[in-house]
C-alpha cells in the first residue's frame, strides 16, 4: 500500500511539475551504461558477421553500393536544379520559401514495439542540443519525434504509437489529412477520409509541414488498404510506413532552417555566401 501511494505521488509530480527532472537525468546516467551493455551482444554479432563475410559477397556488395551512389548523385543534381527553380518561382510569386534542414545521426540503444507504446531510445541527448518535439527520420522516411531528452540519451515516440498523430498530405492530389498510429508495426491509420475522397492504394503520404513539428515534404507512408464503411461518415484507411522501423539501426535528428529565402536580395551575394545562407 505504501509503495503504491508513493508511486502515484511520484507519477503526479513527474507529470504536473519539473521537480523530478534532475532525478530523471541522474537516473538516465545510471541506466545509460546498462542499455549500452545490453546492446553489446547485438553489436558483437553484427561485427562477427561483417568480418566473416565471404570476399566475393563483399565485392559484389561494394559494386552495388558504388552503382547506387552514382545514381543518387545524379538524382541529387536534378533535385538541386528543381529546388533552385522552385525558389525562383516562389520569388516571382512574391512568397518566401524555406530550404534545407540540418541533420545529426544517432544510434538506437533500446527499442520498445509493444501494442500499447512504441518508442526507441537513442544515444544522444542534451549535449548535442536535442530538444523535445524534434522530428526524427531515417534514410527512407519519417520515424517519429523526441518526447524526452536526457544528458546522454533521448526517447523517441514512433509514428506508429497509438498516442501519435502526424499531419500529412497525399502527394498526388495535395489533400491534407492526419495519420494516426495504431500500435501495429509499420502501419498507421487515416481516420478522417470521407467516402468520396480522391485517394487510392499506392498513394504516397508526405509531411504537410502543418503543426510546426515535421518539415514539409518528407515521406511518411503509402496507402495500403481502403475499406468502405456503410452508414459511417468516413472510410477505413490504412497506410504502410515508408521507414521500416523494425529494421532501423541509425536515425537522423532534424533541425529546420527557419530563415526564409529573401524575395529581393538587398545586395549581390557570392556563391560562398549563398551556400552559407542555405546552410
C-alpha positions in Angstrom: 0.0 0.0 0.0 2.8 2.4 0.9 4.7 1.6 -2.3 1.5 2.1 -4.4 0.8 5.5 -2.7 4.5 6.6 -3.3 4.3 5.5 -6.9 1.1 7.5 -7.5 2.6 10.6 -5.9 5.8 10.3 -8.0 3.7 9.9 -11.2 1.7 13.1 -10.3 4.8 15.1 -9.5 6.5 13.9 -12.7 3.6 14.9 -14.9 2.5 18.1 -13.2 5.9 19.6 -12.2 9.5 19.7 -13.2 10.8 18.8 -9.7 11.8 15.3 -10.8 13.6 16.3 -13.9 17.0 16.4 -12.2 16.3 12.9 -10.7 15.3 11.6 -14.2 18.5 12.9 -15.6 20.6 11.4 -12.8 18.8 8.0 -13.3 19.4 8.2 -17.0 23.1 8.5 -16.4 23.0 5.3 -14.4 20.8 3.4 -16.8 22.7 4.5 -19.9 25.7 2.1 -19.4 23.2 -0.7 -18.8 21.5 0.0 -22.1 24.8 0.1 -23.8 25.8 -3.2 -22.2 22.6 -4.9 -23.3 23.3 -3.8 -26.9 26.8 -5.2 -26.8 25.8 -8.8 -27.9 23.9 -7.3 -30.9 26.8 -5.2 -32.0 29.2 -8.1 -31.4 27.1 -10.5 -33.6 26.9 -7.8 -36.4 30.7 -7.3 -36.1 31.4 -11.0 -36.4 29.0 -11.4 -39.3 30.5 -8.4 -41.1 34.1 -9.6 -40.6 33.5 -13.2 -41.6 31.5 -12.4 -44.8 32.7 -14.1 -48.0 35.1 -11.9 -50.0 33.1 -12.4 -53.2 29.9 -11.2 -51.4 31.7 -8.1 -50.1 33.0 -7.3 -53.6 29.5 -7.7 -55.0 28.0 -5.5 -52.3 30.7 -2.9 -52.9 29.9 -2.9 -56.6 26.2 -2.4 -55.9 26.8 0.4 -53.4 29.0 2.2 -55.9 26.4 2.0 -58.6 23.7 3.2 -56.2 26.0 6.1 -55.0 26.4 7.2 -58.6 22.7 7.1 -59.3 21.9 9.0 -56.1 24.5 11.7 -57.0 22.9 12.1 -60.4 19.4 12.4 -58.9 20.7 14.9 -56.3 22.0 17.1 -59.2 18.5 17.1 -60.7 16.8 17.8 -57.3 19.2 20.7 -56.7 18.2 22.2 -60.0 14.5 21.7 -59.3 14.9 23.3 -55.8 16.5 26.3 -57.3 13.8 26.7 -59.9 11.1 26.3 -57.2 12.8 29.1 -55.2 12.9 31.4 -58.2 9.2 30.7 -58.9 8.3 31.5 -55.3 10.3 34.7 -55.6 8.3 35.6 -58.7 5.1 35.0 -56.8 6.3 37.2 -54.0 6.4 34.5 -51.4 9.2 33.2 -49.3 10.4 29.6 -49.5 12.4 27.8 -46.8 15.1 25.4 -48.0 17.3 23.0 -46.3 17.4 21.3 -43.0 20.4 20.3 -40.8 20.9 16.8 -39.5 22.8 14.8 -37.0 22.9 11.0 -36.8 22.3 8.8 -33.7 22.2 5.1 -33.0 19.5 3.1 -31.3 20.2 1.6 -27.9 16.8 0.4 -26.9 13.5 -0.5 -28.8 10.0 -1.0 -27.4 7.5 -2.1 -30.1 4.6 -3.3 -27.9 1.0 -2.7 -28.9 0.4 0.0 -26.2 3.6 2.0 -26.6 6.1 2.2 -29.4 9.2 4.1 -28.8 13.0 3.9 -29.1 16.0 5.3 -27.2 19.0 6.8 -29.0 22.5 7.6 -27.8 22.4 11.4 -28.0 20.8 14.0 -25.6 21.2 17.5 -24.2 24.9 17.7 -25.1 24.0 17.6 -28.8 21.3 20.3 -28.4 18.5 17.9 -29.0 15.0 19.1 -27.8 11.5 17.8 -27.1 9.4 17.8 -30.2 12.3 17.4 -32.6 11.5 15.4 -35.7 13.3 12.2 -36.4 13.8 10.4 -39.8 15.9 7.6 -41.2 17.2 7.1 -44.8 13.7 6.2 -46.0 11.2 8.5 -44.2 9.8 9.8 -41.0 10.3 7.8 -37.8 8.8 9.9 -35.0 9.6 12.8 -32.7 11.6 13.2 -29.5 9.5 13.2 -26.2 12.2 13.1 -23.6 15.8 14.4 -23.6 18.4 13.4 -21.1 22.2 14.3 -21.0 23.3 11.1 -22.8 20.1 9.7 -24.4 16.7 10.7 -25.7 13.4 8.9 -26.1 11.6 9.0 -29.4 7.8 8.4 -29.8 7.3 6.5 -33.1 4.6 7.5 -35.6 3.0 4.0 -35.1 2.4 4.6 -31.4 -1.4 4.9 -30.6 -0.8 8.3 -29.0 0.9 9.8 -32.0 -0.6 11.8 -34.9 1.2 13.5 -37.8 -0.2 16.0 -40.3 0.2 14.6 -43.9 -0.9 15.3 -47.4 -1.5 13.0 -50.4 1.4 13.7 -52.7 -0.7 13.0 -55.8 -3.6 15.4 -55.0 -2.3 17.7 -52.2 -5.2 16.7 -50.0 -4.3 17.2 -46.3 -5.3 14.7 -43.5 -3.9 13.1 -40.3 -2.0 9.8 -40.0 -2.5 8.2 -36.5 -0.6 5.4 -35.0 -2.5 2.2 -34.2 0.1 0.1 -32.3 0.8 -2.1 -35.3 4.3 -2.3 -36.6 5.0 -0.2 -39.7 1.3 0.7 -40.0 -0.8 3.9 -39.5 -4.5 4.8 -39.8 -6.1 7.6 -41.8 -9.3 8.1 -39.8 -10.9 11.2 -41.3 -11.3 10.4 -45.0 -14.9 10.8 -46.5 -16.0 8.1 -48.9 -15.7 10.4 -51.9 -12.1 11.3 -51.1 -9.7 11.1 -54.1 -7.4 8.5 -52.7 -6.3 5.1 -53.9 -3.9 2.3 -52.8 -0.3 3.2 -53.6 -0.7 6.9 -52.9 2.3 8.4 -51.2 1.7 10.4 -47.9 4.2 13.1 -47.1 4.6 15.6 -44.2 2.4 18.7 -44.8 4.5 21.0 -42.6 1.5 21.9 -40.5 1.8 21.8 -36.8 5.4 23.1 -36.7 7.0 19.7 -35.8 7.8 17.9 -39.1 9.3 19.8 -42.0 7.3 19.7 -45.2 7.9 17.1 -47.9 9.3 14.1 -46.1 7.7 10.7 -47.0 5.6 9.1 -44.2 3.6 6.2 -45.6 2.0 4.7 -48.6 -1.7 3.9 -48.7 -2.1 0.1 -48.4 -5.8 -0.5 -47.7 -9.1 1.3 -48.2 -12.3 -0.2 -46.7 -15.8 1.5 -47.2 -17.8 1.7 -44.1 -21.6 1.9 -45.0 -23.5 4.0 -42.5 -20.4 5.9 -41.3 -19.1 9.3 -42.3 -15.6 8.1 -43.0 -14.0 5.1 -44.7 -11.4 3.0 -43.0 -7.9 3.5 -44.5 -4.5 2.1 -43.6 -1.0 3.0 -44.8 2.3 1.3 -44.6 5.1 3.4 -43.2 7.9 4.1 -45.7 10.5 3.8 -42.9 10.7 0.2 -41.8 11.1 0.9 -38.1 11.9 -2.7 -37.1 15.0 -2.7 -39.4 16.3 0.7 -38.4 19.7 1.0 -36.6 20.5 4.6 -37.3 18.3 7.7 -37.3 18.7 11.4 -38.2 17.6 14.3 -36.0 16.3 17.2 -38.0 16.7 20.9 -37.4 14.6 23.0 -39.7 16.1 26.0 -41.4 13.8 28.8 -40.2 15.4 31.5 -42.3 13.3 32.1 -45.5 14.9 33.0 -48.8 14.6 36.8 -49.3 12.3 37.9 -52.1 14.6 40.6 -53.3 18.2 40.3 -52.2 19.4 43.7 -50.9 22.9 43.2 -52.4 24.7 40.7 -54.7 25.9 37.6 -52.9 28.9 35.5 -53.8 28.5 31.7 -54.3 30.2 31.1 -51.0 27.8 33.4 -49.2 24.8 31.7 -50.8 26.0 28.3 -49.7 26.4 29.5 -46.1 23.0 31.2 -46.1 21.4 27.9 -47.3 23.1 26.0 -44.5 
